[in-house]
Amino acid sequence: MSHEIRTPMNAIIGLSDLALGGGDLSPKLHNYLSKIHTSSKALLSIINDILDYSKVEAGRLELDQTELCLGDLLENVADLFNVRAEEKGIELVLDIAPDVPEHVVGDPLRIGQVMNNLVGNAVKFTEHGEIAIKVEQLERKDASAPSGSPCATLVSA
């Protein structure tokens, strides 16, 4: 069933991405397509959350342990909510400490889902000011691991 739900959303995301990359768009059309693209990514994230919740309840959720670029992942999260934050007059700030490794090992989908939920709620419930996504390395669990283990903290002001 997950394939049947995700496929149409992936088509909307992919086609809107292609249209945005076309270059010959009026500013108004570009704005509309950007909102379609951002909203469809958010909806896909919600769909993934619902499907994953079912897996958790069934005891079948498995976490990936792959190398990922933490900065890219967090920039995607910020991009997803930037429009809504700007509409509310809220600044969305991404602050990654210099000692945080560029690449870490983890489950990019699940980390993205958690961050999307945190930032989405921060945007929803913050009336003014800024939302800071601050990442700092609190400790390194395994010094021999090439990627380290940073901890992410979300602060809403």
Sequence and secondary structure as in RCSB ss.txt:
>XXXX:A:sequence
MSHEIRTPMNAIIGLSDLALGGGDLSPKLHNYLSKIHTSSKALLSIINDILDYSKVEAGRLELDQTELCLGDLLE
NVADLFNVRAEEKGIELVLDIAPDVPEHVVGDPLRIGQVMNNLVGNAVKFTEHGEIAIKVEQLERKDASAPSGSP
CATLVSA
>XXXX:A:secstr
 HHHHHHHHHHHHHHHHHHHHT    HHHHHHHHHHHHHHHHHHHHHHHHHHHHHHHHT      EEEEHHHHHH
HHHHHHHHHHHHTT EEEEEE TTS SEEEE HHHHHHHHHHHHHHHHHH  SSEEEEEEE    S TTSSS   
EEEEEE 
